[in-house]
Amino acid sequence: MKILVVTETPPGTANGFGAMQQNLHRSLSQKIIFTDGDFKEFGEKKGYIFGQVPYHRGRKNLFNLLLGKIPEWRGIYSLKWLVRNVPEEFDVVISFVYSPCTLLWGDWISKKKNSKHVIHIADHCDFFLQRKYLAAISRADSLLVISKKMKMLYEKNTQRKDIEVFHNFPDNRCFPKKEMPVQDDNTFSHSSPLIVTFIGGLYDSLHTQSIEDILLVISQLRDQGVPIEMHLYGARHPDSFLENEIGKKGVFHHGLVMPLEAKYKIMKNSDAFVIPSSFDPVINKDYQYSFPSKLTELIASAKPVVYYGPANTAINDFLVDIEGATLITKKSIDLLAENFRSLLKNYAQRKTDADQGSTKIKTKHNMDATLARFSNHLSKISS
C-alpha cells in the first residue's frame, strides 16, 4: 500500500506530533509532505518534501504559483507544483494535521491523486468546526482523532459513526525492564532529592496558569528544606515564557531534548512526572479535547504521575480510566504542596499505584496491537 502523508510537522521532530508519527507510521511505505518552515532544514535532510502552506499572500507570488514554484497562494493550489514534486500515485493520503490550511490542502491533494483520504486530527482547534473545514472532515474516507472526548465532539458535529481513536503509544523502552528497586519512604535527601520532571514543549498557549504554580511550589518547598527538585526538558514558546520562574531554587530548565531517544534516559533518572494543563477557560475551550503524546509513555514508566489541570479534559478522563496517577483538578497552591509532601512521605505506595497504571497501559495500549489495528484500518479504507 502506497501512502502519502501531508502534515505540518515531519516525523522525528522534537515535539509530540513528530514523535507520534514516528511511532504510529513506523511500518508504512510512505512519502512525506510537510508545511511548517520551522522544520525545513530538518525535514529536507530526511528526504521529506517541504511545501509551505499557507504561502505569503503578496501579489508577486501569483506568478510563482502559475509557474509551479510554490504550492499555494491565497487558498489556490498549484497542480504543477504537485506533479513536479510528487509525481507518484498513492492508495491513501493521510492528513495528519492540527491546522485548517494543511487539512484543506490534504483534501485537495487526495482528490488530485484520486486517493482515499484519511484525516487524523492531532490537535483540535475551533476552526475545524467552521463550515468549509467541517465539510472536508465529513467527506473524508476515514476520520481519526486522539481522544474519546474529541471523538464525541466530532461525532456530534459531523454525524459520523465511524470515527476511530488513535493516539501515541509507548514503545517497549518506556516500560521498566525488570523489577525496579523502590526507594524507601523518607530516604530522599538534599544529596539525593526527589526528581520531578516535565518533558515536552513548554507553551504559554497550553500550560500557563498551571505550570507556574508547580514551579512556585517546588521552589517554596526547596526553600523550606524539603529535598525536591523540578527539571524541565523542552523548548519554551515564546522564549520569555516562565522566565521569572526558571532559575529559582530547585527549578532547572535543560532546553530542547534532541535526539528524541534522549528522553528514555531522562525518564529513567526521574522519580516522578508532572502533566500541567491550563486552568485558563479560553485555552481550555480547545485544549480539553487533546492530550500530550508523552502521556502514555510517562504512565508506562511506572513512576508516579501528577496531573494538575481542569477536570473536563481528555487528559483527566484518560487518567481516571487508567488509574494510578494523582489528579489535582482544582487550582490550588496548597493542594500542590500537600501532594508533593505526600509524594515524599509515601513514595513506596505511590510507586505501587504507578506500577498498576503501567500494567494497564501495557494491556490497553500495546504497541504491536495498536500498530496492527492501524494497519488493518488503512487496508480496509484502501480496499
N, C-alpha and C positions, 0 to 999 in steps of 0.2 A: 504494500500500500504506500503510495507516494503522498507526502503531506507537506503543505506549505503553512508555516506559522507566521502570522502577522501580529506583531506585538510592539509595545513601546520599549521594553527593556529586554535585551538579549539574554539567553541562558548563561548562568555563571557569574552575573554581576553581583556586587556585594550588597544586595538587598533581597527582600523576601520574594519579589517577583522573579528575579534571576535564579534564586535558589529553588523555588517551586518548579519552574520549567526544567531546570537541570535534573530534578528528581522525577517528575511526572512524565517527561518526554524522553527519558534516557534511552529507551529502546526503540524510538521511532526513526524511520527513514524520512528525514525532514530537511527542508530548506527554510532559512530564517530571513524574514524582513523585519527590521526594527526601525522605529521612527524617532527616538529620542537622541538628539545631537550630543547630549552629555556622555553618551556611551559610544560615540562614533569610532574613536581610536580602538577601544577595547573590542567592539563588535567586529570591525573590519579585519582586525588581526586574527580573529577566529574564523574568518571566511564568511561572515554573515553580510547581508546586503542592507546598506543604510538608505532609507528613503524618508526624508524629512517631511512629516505631515503633522500639523499644517505647515506650509511653507510661508515665507514672507509675502505679505499681501501687496507690496509695491507694484505699480503698473509695469515697471520694466521687466518683471518676471513673467509676464504673459508670453513674451517672445520665447523665453526659455521653456515654458510649458509646451508651446506649439512645436518646438524642436525636440521635445522629449528629454530635455536635460534635467528637468525637475519632475517629481511625481504628482504634484498637486499645486493648485493656485486658486484661492478663493472658493474652495469646495468643488473645483473642476479637476478631474483626474486625467492623467496622461496615459493613453494606451501605448503610445510609442515608448515611453519610459518602461512600462511594464514588460512589453515584448522584448526590449533590448536587454533588460536586467534579469528577467525571469521568463525565459522562452519556453520552459517545460510545461507540461500538463500535469495536473495533480488530481488525485481522487478526493482529497479533503483539504479544505482551507480551515485552519484553526485560528480564530481571532482571540488571542489571549490578552485581554485588554482591561484598562482601568480609565481610559479617556474616550469621550464620544467621537473625536476625529478619527482615531485608529479603528474604532468599531465600524464606522461608515466606510472607511477605505477597505477594510477586510471584506465587508459585504459586497462592495463593488468588484473587488478582485475575484471573489468566488463566482460572481456572475460571468465575468470575462473569461475565466478559466473553465466555466461550466463544471464547477466542482461542488460537492456537498459542503455546506458551511456549518461549522461548529463554533459557536460563541461561548467563550469561557470568561465570565466576569470575575476578574481577580480582585476587584475592589469596587464597591458601589459608589456612585455619585448621583446626585439628584437629576442631573441632565439626562441620564439614561431613561428616565420616566417621561421625558418630553416626547411628543408625537413621532417625530421623524426617527429618533433613536429607538423608540419602543417598537416602531414598525419593523425595523431591521432585526431587532431581537425576536419579535414574534414570528417572522417568516424564516428564521434560521432553521436548518435541518435538525439542529440539536442545541440546547441551551444548558450550559454547565455553570454552577455557582460554587462558592467556597464555604457556605454555611447553611444550616437548616433555616435559620432566620431569614437569610437572603432568598432562599428558595420560596418561602411563604410569601415574601414581598412580590416576587416576580410571577408567582402563580396568580396572585390577586390582580396584577396589572396586565398580564398577557393572556390569562385564561388557559395557559398551557398546563398540561398534566403530566408532562414527560421530562420535567427538569431533574437533572441529576446533580448530586453534590460530590465534588472532588476538591479536596484541599491538600496542602502539603502533608507529607508523612515523614516520620523519622526513618533514616536508614539504620542498619544494624550497629553502626558506630556510636549511635546516641545511647544505646542501652548499656547498662553495666555489664562488663564482660563476665564477671563472676560475683559471688557473694562479697560485697564490699564491706570492710570493717566500718561499723557505725561509731562515730565519735561519741563518747560518753557525755551525758549531761554535765554542764558546769566545768568542762575541761578546756573551753576556749580561753585564750589569754591574750595579752597585748602582743606577745611574740607569735601567737597563733590565733588570730582573730577569726570570727565568723565572717566568711567572704560572701557577700550578697552581690549578685551580678545582674546586669542588664545587657543583653546582646541585641543589636539591631540599630537601624537608623533612629535618631532622636529628632522627632518632628514637632515643631511648635503647633502645627495643624492637627496633630493627633494626641500628643502627650501632655500639653500644657494643662494646668490645673489638676495635675496628678503626680507627675514625676518630681515636680518641685517639692511637694510635701514629703515624698520618700527621702529625697536628698537632705532636706532640712532635718528630719527625724534622725537619720543616721548620724549627721553631724552633731546634733544635740546629744545623742546617746554617747558618742565618742568623747564629747566634752565632759560628760559625766563619768567617764572612766569605764564605760561599757566596751568590751572587746569586740568591736564590729567594724567592718569596712564596706563601702559601696564602690564597685568597679563597673564603669560604663564602657562598652565596646561598640563603637559605631559613629558615623559622621553626624554632625549636628546641622539641622536645617531650620532656620538660617544659622550661620556660624555664630551669631550672637546669642542663640538660644541657650539658656542655662548658664550664661557667663557669670552670673552672680553666685550661683550655687556650686559650680565646679571649682575645686581648689580649696573648699572649706575642709576642715579637719575630718579625716576619714572618708573623703569623697575623691575618687580618682577617675579621670577620663583618658582612655587609651586610643581614641580615634578609630578610624576605619579598620575593619577586620578583613585582611586580604593575605593569602587566598582564603576562600570560603572554608577550606578544610581546617583552618586555624581555630575555628570555633570549637572543635572537639577537644582540643587541649584546654581551652578556656572553661568549657563545661566540666571537664574532669577536675580542674583545680578550684571549682566553686563549691560552696556549701549550700547555697540557696539562690533562687532566681526571683525577680520581680517582673510582673506584667502590668504596666500602667495603661490606663485608658482615660481620656479626658472627661472630667465632670462638666465641662462647658456644654450646655444643651445645644448650642449651634453646631459644634463639632460632632457631638453625639448623634445628631439627627441622621447623618450619613454613615459615620463610622460604626454605629451599633450593629450593622449588618456584616461587618468584616472581622477578621482576627488575624494576628500576625502569623506568618508562615512558620515561625520558630516555635509556636505554642506546643505542638505535638512533640517536638524534639526535646523541649525542656521537661515536659512531663515524663518522657521516656527515660530521662537521665536518672530517675529515682532519687532526685534531690527535691527538697521542699520548694514549692512554687507559691508565691503570694500574688494574688490579683488585687489591684487597687483601682477601682473604677465603678461606673454605674451598674445597676443590676439588670438593666434592659438590653445588655449587649450579647452578641453571639459568643463572645469570649466567656462570659459568665455562664451562659446556657451550656456551653461545651464542658466547662469545668465542673458544673453541677452534675452533668451526666457521667463524666469520668470519675469524679470524686478524688480525694487525696490531696487537693490543693486548699489553700486558705483564701477565702473570699472576703474582702473588705469593700462593701458596696455603699458605704456612707463616707462622705468626705470629712475626715477627722484626723487631726494630728495625734490626738490622744489614743485613738484606736490603733493607729500605725505603731506608735511607740509601745503600746501594750503588746501588740503582735510580735514585734522584734524581741522584746524582753522574754516573751513566752517561747519564742523560737530558740533562744539561747538556753533557757531553763529546761525545755522539754524536747531537745533536738532529737533524741533517740526515738521518741514516739512520733514526731513529725516525719522523721525519716521512714519509719514503718508505714505511715499513711502514704508517703510518696511512693514507696515500693508497690503498694496496691494500685496506685494510679498508673505506674509504669507497666504493670502486668495487663491492665485494661487496654492501654494504648497498643501493646503488642498483639492483643487479641482482636481488637476492633479496627485497628488501622495498620495492619500488617503490610509491609512494603510489597511483598510478592503478590499478595491477594489484591491489593489496590492496583498495581500495575497490570495484572491480568484482567481486572474488571474494566480498567480504562481501555486496554487494547481491544477487548471484546466489544465495548461500546462503539469504538471507532469502526471496527469491522462491520458491525450491524448498520451503522449510519452509511458507510460507503457502499454497501451491497444493494 
